[in-house]
Amino acid sequence: MPLVTIVGGQWGDEGKGKIVDMLAQKADVVARFAGGANAGHTVINPLGTFKMHLIPSGIFYPNVVCVMGNGMAIDPKKTIEEISFLREKHINVDNRLFISDKAHLIMPYHFILDKLEEERRGGDLIGTTCKGIGPAYVDKVARRGIRAGDLLNRRNLLSKLRPVVDYKNELFTKLYDAASISVDEIYEQCCHYSEILAPFIKETSSLLQEAQERGALIILEGAQGTLLDIDFGTYPYVTSSSPTAWGACSGLGISPMKIDRILGIFKAYTTRVGKGPMPTELNDEVGEAIREKGHEYGTTTGRPRRCGWFDSVAGRFSVHLNGITDVAFTRLDVLDLMPHIKICTGYNLDGKVINQFPCDINEQERCTPILEEMDGWQTCTNDVRHFDNLPPAAKAYVKRIEELIDCPISVISVGAKREQSIEIRPIL
């Protein structure tokens, strides 16, 4: 059975939650490999609308095992809230939701640090969600992180916490002129987390290995998007982990040789939350119309998303970087009423035409889009279920995107519900 990795092809918010939910009906395991509660995956199904931040989107199918991988930064309080919410909706999580014992935890001091550091930057903000993600990954790399497995041994946990909290208090009081925190209070919180989360914590890489050996169909669920990758994204306006296809391997303990398909999720237009370059951004009534029609407000923060035309230069970069084999093209219906639609086919950089995504942030900020205009279809596509039944102009738009990003589009989403999808060629 195939092992499929799902990644965001743009700056996040591409609709990964719906696509994972749609494909998970055939899956045995859905495992998330990166990010934390800074991600928001919206799933609409017969049970209602669910905005998940940590628990994998496959949780709504009772036979699917869900894994929160070691590459995540897990907020234990938020995880407990999501578990409680799912139970209230009569969705069973016991013996089918597992948290990697190697996943790092977002601690109370990470939230404080995130906020203090963003305030310290003044006007030069990164645009963090202030969910403690960045500081948690900093501690991971600095080898002073607290991992989920530490909750299982309270005596050792306290000995690990003391030097970390002492270090944080040095920062709070001397660098930020802020109040200190109590190690005893944090330890008590962790004991509470342990009581609830201990049954879910286990060594998950062996679980995934065993699933592969018995031929299980496994979906690896990414978060955020490729252009927010810590190495290859629009640095420094990026996330703190690797939301790319190779992040799935390190974030779950899976060999890259085992991955069969890499599905990239792209919106039919481009959005971004927070600061950073976005060459196709529309600061006009067209951008506002896309935002309102697409309800483009952050699932996690509620911030309005910046909206613009589809950027095929960035899209092609993402396809080649990840080795994407198939594309899921979402929110085509948002463009239904547009009389004309534009696509960015290249950049103008200081008077020179380029077709490659620049590595340097200063060059990215100086790029202006070269736009190709196509006719809109000006008819509703929400009820279309077969590619041949799409309006001719919509089919032409899809085919043009395929040409520009050098990758086949296998699935088209024309609405938020599971069934509002067009499968051109099978992914699973």
Secondary structure in CASP SS format (residue, H / E / C, confidence):
PFRMAT SS
TARGET T0000
AUTHOR 0000-0000-0000
METHOD secondary structure of the structure
MODEL  1
M C 1.00
P C 1.00
L E 1.00
V E 1.00
T E 1.00
I E 1.00
V E 1.00
G E 1.00
G C 1.00
Q C 1.00
W C 1.00
G C 1.00
D C 1.00
E C 1.00
G C 1.00
K H 1.00
G H 1.00
K H 1.00
I H 1.00
V H 1.00
D H 1.00
M H 1.00
L H 1.00
A H 1.00
Q C 1.00
K C 1.00
A C 1.00
D C 1.00
V E 1.00
V E 1.00
A E 1.00
R E 1.00
F C 1.00
A C 1.00
G E 1.00
G C 1.00
A C 1.00
N C 1.00
A C 1.00
G C 1.00
H E 1.00
T E 1.00
V E 1.00
I E 1.00
N E 1.00
P C 1.00
L C 1.00
G E 1.00
T E 1.00
F E 1.00
K E 1.00
M E 1.00
H C 1.00
L C 1.00
I C 1.00
P C 1.00
S H 1.00
G H 1.00
I H 1.00
F H 1.00
Y C 1.00
P C 1.00
N C 1.00
V C 1.00
V E 1.00
C E 1.00
V E 1.00
M E 1.00
G C 1.00
N C 1.00
G C 1.00
M E 1.00
A E 1.00
I E 1.00
D C 1.00
P H 1.00
K H 1.00
K H 1.00
T H 1.00
I H 1.00
E H 1.00
E H 1.00
I H 1.00
S H 1.00
F H 1.00
L H 1.00
R H 1.00
E H 1.00
K C 1.00
H C 1.00
I C 1.00
N C 1.00
V C 1.00
D C 1.00
N C 1.00
R C 1.00
L E 1.00
F E 1.00
I E 1.00
S E 1.00
D C 1.00
K C 1.00
A C 1.00
H E 1.00
L E 1.00
I C 1.00
M C 1.00
P H 1.00
Y H 1.00
H H 1.00
F H 1.00
I H 1.00
L H 1.00
D H 1.00
K H 1.00
L H 1.00
E H 1.00
E H 1.00
E H 1.00
R H 1.00
R C 1.00
G C 1.00
G C 1.00
D C 1.00
L C 1.00
I C 1.00
G C 1.00
T C 1.00
T C 1.00
C C 1.00
K C 1.00
G C 1.00
I H 1.00
G H 1.00
P H 1.00
A H 1.00
Y H 1.00
V H 1.00
D H 1.00
K H 1.00
V H 1.00
A C 1.00
R C 1.00
R C 1.00
G C 1.00
I C 1.00
R E 1.00
A H 1.00
G H 1.00
D H 1.00
L H 1.00
L H 1.00
N C 1.00
R H 1.00
R H 1.00
N H 1.00
L H 1.00
L H 1.00
S H 1.00
K H 1.00
L H 1.00
R H 1.00
P H 1.00
V H 1.00
V H 1.00
D H 1.00
Y H 1.00
K H 1.00
N H 1.00
E H 1.00
L H 1.00
F H 1.00
T H 1.00
K H 1.00
L H 1.00
Y C 1.00
D C 1.00
A C 1.00
A C 1.00
S C 1.00
I C 1.00
S C 1.00
V H 1.00
D H 1.00
E H 1.00
I H 1.00
Y H 1.00
E H 1.00
Q H 1.00
C H 1.00
C H 1.00
H H 1.00
Y H 1.00
S H 1.00
E H 1.00
I H 1.00
L H 1.00
A H 1.00
P H 1.00
F H 1.00
I E 1.00
K E 1.00
E C 1.00
T H 1.00
S H 1.00
S H 1.00
L H 1.00
L H 1.00
Q H 1.00
E H 1.00
A H 1.00
Q H 1.00
E H 1.00
R C 1.00
G C 1.00
A C 1.00
L C 1.00
I E 1.00
I E 1.00
L E 1.00
E E 1.00
G C 1.00
A C 1.00
Q C 1.00
G C 1.00
T H 1.00
L H 1.00
L H 1.00
D C 1.00
I C 1.00
D C 1.00
F C 1.00
G C 1.00
T C 1.00
Y C 1.00
P C 1.00
Y C 1.00
V C 1.00
T C 1.00
S C 1.00
S C 1.00
S C 1.00
P C 1.00
T C 1.00
A H 1.00
W H 1.00
G H 1.00
A H 1.00
C H 1.00
S H 1.00
G H 1.00
L H 1.00
G C 1.00
I C 1.00
S C 1.00
P H 1.00
M H 1.00
K H 1.00
I C 1.00
D C 1.00
R E 1.00
I E 1.00
L E 1.00
G E 1.00
I E 1.00
F E 1.00
K E 1.00
A C 1.00
Y C 1.00
T E 1.00
T E 1.00
R E 1.00
V C 1.00
G C 1.00
K C 1.00
G C 1.00
P C 1.00
M C 1.00
P C 1.00
T C 1.00
E E 1.00
L C 1.00
N C 1.00
D C 1.00
E H 1.00
V H 1.00
G H 1.00
E H 1.00
A H 1.00
I H 1.00
R H 1.00
E H 1.00
K H 1.00
G C 1.00
H C 1.00
E C 1.00
Y E 1.00
G C 1.00
T C 1.00
T C 1.00
T C 1.00
G C 1.00
R C 1.00
P E 1.00
R C 1.00
R E 1.00
C E 1.00
G E 1.00
W C 1.00
F E 1.00
D E 1.00
S H 1.00
V H 1.00
A H 1.00
G H 1.00
R H 1.00
F H 1.00
S H 1.00
V H 1.00
H H 1.00
L H 1.00
N H 1.00
G C 1.00
I C 1.00
T C 1.00
D E 1.00
V E 1.00
A E 1.00
F E 1.00
T E 1.00
R C 1.00
L H 1.00
D H 1.00
V H 1.00
L H 1.00
D C 1.00
L C 1.00
M C 1.00
P C 1.00
H E 1.00
I E 1.00
K E 1.00
I E 1.00
C E 1.00
T E 1.00
G E 1.00
Y E 1.00
N E 1.00
L E 1.00
D C 1.00
G C 1.00
K E 1.00
V E 1.00
I E 1.00
N C 1.00
Q C 1.00
F C 1.00
P C 1.00
C C 1.00
D C 1.00
I H 1.00
N H 1.00
E H 1.00
Q H 1.00
E H 1.00
R H 1.00
C C 1.00
T E 1.00
P E 1.00
I E 1.00
L E 1.00
E E 1.00
E E 1.00
M E 1.00
D E 1.00
G C 1.00
W C 1.00
Q C 1.00
T C 1.00
C C 1.00
T C 1.00
N C 1.00
D C 1.00
V C 1.00
R C 1.00
H C 1.00
F H 1.00
D H 1.00
N H 1.00
L C 1.00
P C 1.00
P H 1.00
A H 1.00
A H 1.00
K H 1.00
A H 1.00
Y H 1.00
V H 1.00
K H 1.00
R H 1.00
I H 1.00
E H 1.00
E H 1.00
L H 1.00
I H 1.00
D C 1.00
C C 1.00
P C 1.00
I E 1.00
S E 1.00
V E 1.00
I E 1.00
S E 1.00
V C 1.00
G C 1.00
A C 1.00
K C 1.00
R C 1.00
E C 1.00
Q C 1.00
S E 1.00
I E 1.00
E E 1.00
I C 1.00
R C 1.00
P C 1.00
I C 1.00
L C 1.00
END
